[in-house]
Amino acid sequence: MDTHNPLLIETGLPAFSQIRPEHVGPAIDAILADYRAAVDALCAEGAPRDFAHVMLEQERLEQRLARAWAPVGHLHAVQDSPALREAYARALEAITDFGTEIGQNRALYAAVQAVAERPDFAALPRAARTLVEHALRDFRLAGVALEEPARSRFKAIANELARLSTEFSNAVLDATDAWHEHVTDERDLAGIPPSARAVLRQYAKERDLEGFLVTLKQPSVQAVLTYADDRALRERVYWAYQTRASDQGPHAGKFDNSARIEKILALRHEAARLIGYANAAEESLATKMAPSPQAVLDFLRDLVRRAKPVAERELAELREFARDELGLTELEPWDLAYAAEKLRKRRYDLDEETLKPYFPLPAVIDGLFGVARRVFGIDLVPRDDVEVWHPDARYYDVRDAAGRTIAGCYVDLYARAGKRGGAWMDVCRARFRDGDTLEPPVAFLTCNFAPPTEGAPALLTHDDVLTLFHEFGHGLHHMLTEVDLPSVGGIDGVEWDAVELPSQFMENFAWQRESLDLFARHWQTGEPLPQALFERMHAARHFHAGLFLVRQLEFALFDFRLHLEYDPARGARVQQLLEEVRREVAVVHPPAWQRFAHAFTHIFSGGYAAGYYSYLWAEVLSADAFAKFEEHGTFDRAIGDAFRRSILAVGGSRPALESFVEFRGRQPQADALLKSYGLAA
């Protein structure tokens, strides 16, 4: 073992300060070489065909690879550089190539099949049986039954898709970083509140500029589109943001993802056909709860039928308000958030700026951990002896009620250059019991909030608070697993349309008075969130819920139909299909130059291809699950323990529906979702 390469050190947490781009290739090459040799030995004639020798050994090998790759993937997302990007892309290609090779290894498939056929298979623990069943399914999905030349073609497709996915994400990041507008006269930012202006000033300072810098980072875009009185500025920001990485906009053609989208969809379709599916949408459901493409379409269209009339009424009211009160005779897409915020303030005497002083980030973190303590009996304790990649990042031990450390969590919450936008939870280490050794799970929790400014802490919007609770829910799913096999523990192995259940479930706590009382205090005065303000916040909770829901339905139907209806003879028809979906679903129709799909990283470089509907599918489960707390009490520990035991602890070791029914005592009820949006009839 190369003791000089930090990625090859197999004990402890990642040594982030020591990891260099030049370490990536040699480490991954060495691990893959060892992995290949071990698989050859495992498949050799006469080798044992029992769970310990076949399955546990593969878990061991997979964990060694994951230990090295997790910090590399994380750094690529939060501290990117040209050298790291190049090293990451090369290593990803090698890993993808190897993954397909393993997935098509018939000797290994036969060994796993032999484990499944042993007389003692039924006596194995549930998680172990699930691991074998998932492995056999994944072999089929990897093309194990294919003959040449289809076999080699499938492998080549997997490699090319991995490369295109990375290129797509890089293009969005580069296009986001490429555009900015320097503002020297503060009057040009009229309407934008002081806290948001402070962020724009910070962006300017980072580039050694005076004044303010409007960028395409989320805090900046949100501030301008929601508050800027200058309509032309709103239009320029909308134009730049909604044309990122496309053939339109201020950098038309420079980072264009058009050809990548066409190629990605063509390759996904071809791969699905090679392994016996009609299309990529049908293939994607092999690892999801939804039983068929038609079931997904029926689910989404039923929601459209119920939500669209509400959205149409909301838009009509907004248009009337914008015309009569704001002088906007035509309500353009770059006016929507601005007009909506004005109407919300008028109707509920509430705006985000009124709330932000009550949500200083350090207090929100404390409150979030306080909720976890009351509901699940865990504590998160900060540690300063763990290496991190940036001064903003923190590390916490997760301890159970007896004070034992059962997991860990890295937290990195502020937007900055070189960091991918959005919010996510990822796996640093998986829980794995190997003999007498138990490796605890460790999570990465990443957001992109506006950073602190001179003299003030980071102040969150309530939407930011919801985002933090959401990602922490994913973290809990990973950190509180009690399954010792990584491939079916935590979030791994969970059906993709159920994986959002714990995250969306946690968002509900950020609406409860009992939870808010733990952290919602004015950062200067210490005053708790006033009851009148809380009531106005709740009254406004479902403000424009119809408009929000039809937008999510637009994304979900577009994604699913894109993969379901792909025809090689006609190509992706991205804009045409998007227009069809909008005619069916949308009440707001953007300009013809808008290129939403070109930055839709969820489906082109994330895990949501033909699966964006999962957010809404899982929201049925989460809304129905939280209703049990509403019936018994927000901090009811018995219910919290039941949720932890039935949902979080078991991870992907059994079907999500089985876990839900154990917790709720019945099948999920779809009306819970509509009720959570305030749309239930």
N, C-alpha and C positions, 0 to 999 in steps of 0.2 A: 504493500500500500504506500502511495506517495504521501508522506506525512507533511509535505510542504504545500499540498493543495488543500485548501480549507474545505472544498466540496467533498473531499474523500474522508474527512474525519467523521467517524460514525457515532460519536457520543456527543451529548450536549446539544445546545441550540446553535443555529448558524452563526458563524463568525463574520458578520456582515462587513466589518471594517477591513477584513483581509481578502474578501472575494474580489477578484479582478476578471475582466472579460477573458483574459488569456487562460484562466483556470477552467473555463466552462467546457471547451472541446475535449481536452485531455481527460477530465473527470468523467464526462459522459461516455467517452469511448472506452475507458477502462471498465466502468460499471457494466456497460452493454456486453463487453467481451466476457466478463465473468458470468454474466447472466446467461449468455449463449452456452457457455461451457457447462453451467449447472443444469440447464434444461436438457442438454445432450445426455448428461449423466442420469437425470431423472427419467428420461425416455429409453435408456439403454435396456437391452434384453435382460430379463431377470431382476430388474430393479423392482422394489416393492410397489404395489398398487393400492396403498391405503391412504387415508386422509392425511396423516402426518407427513408422509414422504412425498405425496403429489401436491396437495393443496397448501399445506402449511409452508412447504418449501417455496412455493410460488409467492405466497404472501411475503415471505422473508426477502426474496429477491426484489419484489416490487417495491417494498419499503426502502430498500437500499437506494434504488433509483429515485424514488420520491423524495428522500432526504436531501439528495443533491440537487434535484431539479426544482423543488419548491422555492428555495431562496433565489434561484436564478430567475424564475418566472415572476416572482414578486418584485425583484429589483427592476426587471424589464418594464413593469407596470408603474412603479412609483419613483424610479430614479434612472430614467432611460438615458442612454448616450449612444452615439453612432457605433462605437466599438462593441458595447454590450448588445446592441440591436443585431449586429452582424453575427456575433457569437451565439446569441439566442436562436437566430434563424437557422444557422447551421446545425446546432444541437437538436433543435426541434425536428428538423428533417430526419436526423439519425434516429431519434426516438420514435417518430411516426413510422419510419421504415421498419424499425425493429418491432413495433407494436403490431404491424400488419403481418410481419413474418411469424411472430408468435401466434397470432390469431389464425394463421393458415397452417400451423404445424400439426399435421395429422397424427403424428406419434404422440404429441402432447394431448391432443383431443382424445385419442384412444385411451390414454392413461387416466384422464379425468372421467371418461365414460366408464372405465373399469371401476373407479371409486363409486360411481353412482349405481353400478350393478352389483356391488358387494352385498352379501346377505345382511351385514350389520349396518347398511346405510341408513335404514329407517330409525336406528337407535341413536344416530348422531344427534347432537343438539340442533335446535332449529336454525341457528345462524350458520352452522357448518353445512347443513343440507342446502340452505339458500345459496351459500357461496358456490357449491357445486352446480346447482341449477342455473345460476347466473352465468357461470363460466361456460357451460355448454351452450347456452343461448348466445353468448358473446362470440363464441367460436363460429356459430352459424352466421352471425351478423358480420363477421370478419372475412367470410368467404372461404371457410375451411373446406367446403365441399366442391369448390371450383376446380376445374381442370384448365390446363393451358389451352389457349393464351389468355383466357379470362382471368386466371389466377394472377398472372403478372400485371395485367391491366388494372385489376382491382387495387393492387399494391401501389402502382404508379399514381392512381387517382388519389389514394389516401395521402401520399406525399405532396401531391400538387395542391390538394385542398388545404393542408396544413400551411403550406407556403403562402397561398392566396389569402387565407384567413389572417395571417400575421401582417401581410402587406396591406390588407384592407384597414386593419386597426392602426397601423403606422401612418397611413395616408390621412385618416381622420385626425389623429394626434398632430401631425405636421400641419394640416390645413387649419386646425384650431389655433396652433401657436403662431401661424404665419400672419394672421390679420390682427391689426390693432389700430386704434385711432387716438392720437395724442391730443389732449384737450388742455389748453393753457388758461382759458377764461372760464372761471367757475360758473358764470352765468349760463354757459352752454349746457350745464348739468342741472338746470332748474327742475325741481320736482323730485330729484333723487335725494333720498334722506341722508343725513350726515354719516350714519354708520356705513352706508354703501359707498358714499364718496370717499370715506377713509380707506376703503379697500382699493378703490381706483387710484387713490394717491399712492398706496402701497405698491401697486403694480408699476406705477411710473418710477418710484424710487428704486425698485429692483433693476430697472434699466438705466439708472442714473439720469432720469429725466425730471424736470420740474413739472408741477401741475398734476395732471391725471392721465391715466391710460385706460381706455375702454378696450377690452379684449373679448375673446370668445370663450373664456372660461365661464363656467356656469354662474358663479356669483355675479359676474359683470353683466352677462346676458340677461339674467333675471332682474337685476336692478334697473337696467335701461328699459326693458320691455314693460316692466310693471310700473315704473315711476317717472321716467323722463318726459317732461312736458314737450320737449323738442321732437315733433313727430318725424321730422326728416332723420334725426339720429336714430329713432326707433326703427325706421324703415331700413336704414343702412345696416344696423346690427342684425335685424331679422334676415335681410338679404344675404349678408356674409355668413350667418350661422346656418341658414336653411339651404345653402348651396355648397357647404363644405365638401371637399373631395369629389367634386362633380365637374361637368362640362359647362356649368353656369357660374355666375358670381364673380367676385373680385379676383379670384385666382383661377378662372375658368380653364380647365384642362390640365392644370399643373399637378394636382394630386388626384386626378380623376379616377374614381372607382368603377366607372361604367363597365369597362371590359372585364374587371374582376368579378363583378356581380354576374354578368353573363356566363363567365367561365365556371364560377362556383355553382350556380344552379344547374348548368349542363352536367358538371361532374357528379354532383349529388344525385341527379336523376339517373345517370349512367350506372353509378355504383349501386343504387337501389335495385335497378333492373337486373344487374349481374347476379344479385343474391336472391332474386325471386320475388321482389316487391314491384307493384305497379308504378310506384313513384316514391319520392323521398318522404312525403307526408305519411304514407302508409308505413314505410320503414321506421320512421321516428316513433310511431305508436307502439312498437315492439317493446319499448322500455318505459311506457307510460300507463297511467290508469285508464285513460279513455279507450273504449273497446274498438272504435272504428273511426275513419275520417268523417263518416256521416254523423256520428255522435258528436264530434267536435263542432261541425257546421251547425247542427241542430241546436247545440248548447249556445253558441255565439249568436245565432239568428234569433233565438228566443229572447236573449238579452237585448238585442237591437230593437226588437218589436216593443219591448217594455220601456227602454231608455230613450229611444229617439224622439217620441212625442214630448217627453220632458225636456230634452235638449233643445228642441225647436221652440218651445215656450220660453226657455231661458234666453235663447239667442234673440228672440223677438223683443223681450223686455230690455235686453242689453242694447239692442239697436235703437230702441225708442229713447232710452236714457242717454246714449251717446249723442243722438241727434238733438234732443231737447236741452240737455245740460252741458254737453261738451262741444257742441257745434260741429260734430263729426257726421256729415250727411251720409258718407259712405264708411262703414265700419270695415277697415282692412285688417288682415291677420296681425299686423304689427300694432294694431290698436286694441286688440282683444284683452290682453292682460292688463293694459293701462286702464281701459274703460271698466273692466270687471273689478279692479281694485277700487276705483272711485265709487262704483255702485255698492260694493261690499261695505265700504266705509260709510256711505250714505245710509244704507239699510240697517247696518248693525253697529254703526259707530265704532268700527273696528278695522284696523289695518295691521299689517305685519310689524310695522315700526312701533306700534303701541305695545305689541307683545314681546318684541325682541329683548328689551331691557330685563325681562323676567326670565330669559333663557340664556344666561351666560354659560358657555360650554363647560367649564369646570364643575359647576353646580349640576348641570344636566347629567354629566358622567356619574357624579356621586348619586344622583337620584335614580338613574338607570340601574346602578349596582344595588341601590337600596331596594328597588323593586325585585331584582333577582334574589336578594337575601330573603325577603318576605315571602315570595311565591315559591322559590325552589330551594331555599335553605343553603345558599352558597354565598361566599364572600370573594370579592376580587381585591387583591392586595398588591399595590404597586411595588416594583423592584427596580432599583437603579444599578444593579450589577450585571444586567443583561445587555449585550451589544445590540444597538439599533442602527438603521441606515441613515437616519436624519435626526437632528435635534428635536424635531416635533414629535417623533414617535415615542411611544411608551410601552412598557411590558408589565403585565399583571399575572400573578399567580391566582388560580381559581382554587379555593379551599372549600371543603364540605363542612357540615355542621360540627364535625369532630376536630376541625382544624387541619385535616390532611390535605395536601396539595394534590388535586386530581386532574388539573389541566392548566394551560397557560394561554395568554392572549396578547398579541401585539396590536396596538391601536395607533393609526396614523390618519389624522382627521382634516388637515388643511390642504387647500388647493395650492399648487405651485407649478412652475415650469418643469417639463420633463415627466410629469405625473399624469397618467391617464385619467380622464374625467369620469364622473359617476361615483358610485359607491358599491362596495362588494365585500363579501367574506370569502376567504380562501383558506386552504389547508396548508399549514406549515409542517405539522407532524400529526400522524394519525395514531389513535390508540391501538396498541399492538401488544398482545401477551405472547411471548416466545419463551416457553419453559417457565423458569422462575422469574423472568424479567418482564415487567410491565412498563411500556413506554406510554406516558400520558399524552392525550391529544393537545395540540397547540394550534390556535387560529390566528390568521391575519384579518384584522378588521380595518377597512379603508374607506374614507369618505373624502369629500372635496368641499369643505366648508370655507367660508371667508375667514381668513386668519385674524388674530388679534391686531389691533392698531395701537398707535401711541396713546397710552393712557387709558385704554379700554380692553377688556378681554374679548374673545370671539363671542359675538352675540348671535344666537341662532334664531331663524324663523321657526314657527311651529312645524312647518313642513320638514325642516332640517331635523328637528327633534324626532319626528316620525321616521325619517330615514335612519337615524342612529338606532332607534329601537328596532327597526326592521332588520338591519344588518346584524345587530346583536342577537336577534332571534335565530338567524342562521348560525351564529357563533355558538349559541347554547345547544343547538342540534348537534353540532360537531363536538363540543367540549363535554357535554353531559352524557355522551354515549356510554353504555356499559357493555357493548359488543367488543370482543377482543380481536376480531378479524377485520382489518382495515377496509377490505373491499365491500363489506356489508354493514359497516359501522358508521355512525354519524350521518352525514349527508350522502355518503357513497352508497350506491345501490338503491337509494330511494327513487321511486318513479318520479320522473322530471316534473310531472304536473301535480305532484304532491310536495315537492321539496320546498315550496314557498309557504307551506302551512305554518311552521313555527315563526317565520319572520313576520308574516302578516298578522299572525296571532299577537305578537308582542306589540305591534303598533297600537293596539286597542288600549294598552295601559297608559299611553301618552295622552289619552282623552279623559282619564278618570281623575276626579278631584283628589282621591286618596293618593294617587301616584304623584300628581302635580304638587301636592303639598310637601313632598319630599325634596323638591328642587326649584320650583318656580318662584323665585324671589328676585326682586329688583337688585341688579348688580351694585347699585350705588347706595340704596337706602336699606336693603335687606327686607323690604316690605313683601309679604306673600302676594301672590297673584290675587287681586281683589275678586270677590265673589261676582260682582257685577260684570267684570271683564271676562271671567270664566263663563258666565251665562251667555254673554254675547258671542264668545268664541264657540260655544256649543251650538248656539242658534245659527251661526255661520258655517257650522261643520259641513252641512250638505249643500252649501251655496255652490251652484253650478255643478252639482254631482252628475246631472245628466250629460252636460257637455264633456266632463272628464271621462265618463264611462264610454260614451260613443267614440271618443278619441282612442281609448284603449281597445275598443272593439274594432276600430279601423285598423290599428296595428296588427291585431291578432288575426283578423280575416285576411288581410293582405298577405301576411307571412304564410298562413296555412294554404291559401289558394295558390300562392306563388310556387309552393312545392308540390301541391296536389295536382295542379293543372299544367305543369311544365310539359311542353311539347317540343322535342328537338327540331322539328320542322319549322316552328314559328319562333323559337328562342324564348327568352324570359318575358318579354312584353311588360317590363317593369312599370313604366309610366301608364301604359294602357290599362293594366290590371289594377293599378292603384286608383285610377280614375273610376273604373267599374265599382270597386269597393266603396269609394267615396260617394258615388251616386246612391249606393244601397244604404250606407251607414251614416256618412258625415252630414253635419249641418253647416259646417264652415268649409269652404273650398278655397284653398290657397292659390296663388298665382301659378301660371303654367311653368314658370321658371323654377319653382320650388323643387328641390331634389332631396326630399326626406330620406329616401331609401339609401342614398349614397353614404350616409353616416349612421345607418341602422346597425350598429355594432352588435346588438343583442343577437341578431340572426345571421350575420355574415362573419362575425369573428368571436361570438360568444357561444353559449351552449343552447340557444333558444330557437334554432332552425326548426321550422314547422312545430314550434312549441311555445310561441309567445302567448298563446291562449292559456298556458299553464298558470299565469298570474291570476287570471279570473277563475279558472277551475279550482285552484288551491284556495282562493278567497272564499269560495263556498264553504270549504272545510274549516278555514280559520275563523270566519264569522260565526259559524255554528258551534265551533269549539269554545270560543270566548263567551258565547251566550250562557254556557254553564257557569262561568264566573259571575256573570251578571245575575244569575239566579241565586248564587250562594254567597257572593261577596268578593270584591276585587282581590283581596289578599288572603283568600281562604287557602291555608296551607294544605289541607287534605286534598282539595281539588288540584292545587299546584303539584303536589306529590303524585297524584294520579296522572296528570298530564306528562310529568317528567317520566314516570314509569311506563306509560302506555305509548307515548309518542317519541319523546326525546331519547330515552335510554335504549330503545330497540333499533333505532336507525333504519337501515335498509334490510334488516334480517328477516322481515316478513312483509307481506303486502300492506301498503299504507291504509287501504280501506279496512283491513282487519284491525290495525292499530287504532284507527279512528273509532270504529264500532266498539272496541273494548273501552275506550275513554268515554264515549258519549252514550253508550248503551243502545244505539240505534244507527240506522243509515243517515248520511248527511242530508240536510234539507236545503234545497237551492234558494228558498225564499230568504234564508238568513243573509245571503249576499245583498239582495235588494233592500232588505231592512237596514243593513249596515250603510247603504248609500242614501237611506231615507227615501227610497223609491218603492217600497212595498205597498201594494194596493190595499 
